[in-house]
Amino acid sequence: MSGIFISFEGPDGAGKTTALNSLTPKLKALTEQEIVVSREPGGSPIAEKIRKIILDIHDQEMDDRTEALLYAAARRQHLVDVILPTLNADKILLSDRFVDSSIAYQGGGREIGTKEVAEINDFAIDGHLPDLTIYFDISPEVGLSRIRKDHQQAMDRLEKASLDFHKRVHDSYLKLVHDNPDRIVSINADQAPDQVVEDAVNVIIQRFPNVFNGGR
Ligand code: TYD
């Protein structure tokens, strides 16, 4: 397999999805290799159906472990349908969220346990970890205030959870960054949007200088 797999992670309100939208064309201009952008939960037809079930605002009574298993199931399908074929075709796959989201949100946030959630995800991903993970760091307070300003009516079920939940998610992300220094690079997301994008692009160029070399 010769493609490159990069995931993007962060707490709600980190601006990760917006940053991904503007950094993708910048990366495309720097390489001849094709770039495919995907997201979780979802990213393929079956995985998107599972996403609808998980994020349905009415399902307040969903069991925490059911939720964790559904995320892992959606991830498995996304991996098989999109990620592996893209990497096998020598392309670059950018995924908005991947396994670290489950460890932080279900393991830490929902307090199932990071080890337990990592284990069910090991079964789902079968060793296919990203080559690089960019983590957009934002404090839970700033992250949540951004969400409230942006789309007060459209908060989904998980975003409605308490500040304590978001603090546990943030703490778990910091532990993941600490425990995986070779894979995960943390970026300060509490800066001007352009600066955040520039930082992310620079991390990617530095990690893969032969691929993002301006098409030379
Ligand atoms: P989404 O609308 O895609 O938000 P974002 O732009 O923040 O990624 O919703 C994804 C939500 O699902 C987000 O609150 C994080 C959560 N999530 C988990 O709890 N576990 C997971 O494994 C994944 C992939 C996402």
Residues whose N, C-alpha, C, O or C-beta is under 5 A from the ligand:
A	BS01	TYD	D12 T17 E40 P41 Y71 R97 F98 S101 S102 Y105 Q106 L158
